[in-house]
Amino acid sequence: MMALVLLLSTVELGWIIVKDIISPPIFLLDINELLEIFGLFLLVVMN
């Protein structure tokens, strides 16, 4: 069950990173997007 949670968290993190990078302006992230990505990354690492 924990492996499933880790897998889904990783997929969600990847999806958010891709979605934020390809949305205009391309390759530029604002501070709120960076904090969201950092928070999700820490969530995946802690699992």
N, C-alpha and C positions, 0 to 999 in steps of 0.2 A: 504494500500500500504506500509506503514511504517512497519507493522508487517511482511509482506512478505520479505522486505529488511533485517530486523532483523533476521528472520528465515534463510534466505539464507546465511547471514554473519556468523551465528553461525554454520551452517552446513559446510561451507568452512573452518572455523577455526578448527573445529573438524577433518575434513579430512586432513588438513595440519599437525596437531599434530600427528595423527595416522601415516601418511605417513612418517614423519620425525623420529618417534620413531622406526618404524619397519625396516627402511632402515639401512644397515650396516654402521657403528658399531651400534648395537642395544642399545637403551636407552641413547645414547650419542648425544648431539646436539652441533653444533659449534655456534660461536657467531652470525653469519649471520642468522641461523635458529631461534635462540632465539629472535633476534631483529624483525624478520618477524612475529613470533608468538605474541610477545608483542604488536607490532603495530596493528595486526588484533584484538587482545583482546581489546585494547583501542578503536578501531573503533566500535566494538560491544557494548562496555559499553557506548560510547557516543551516540549511537543511542537510 
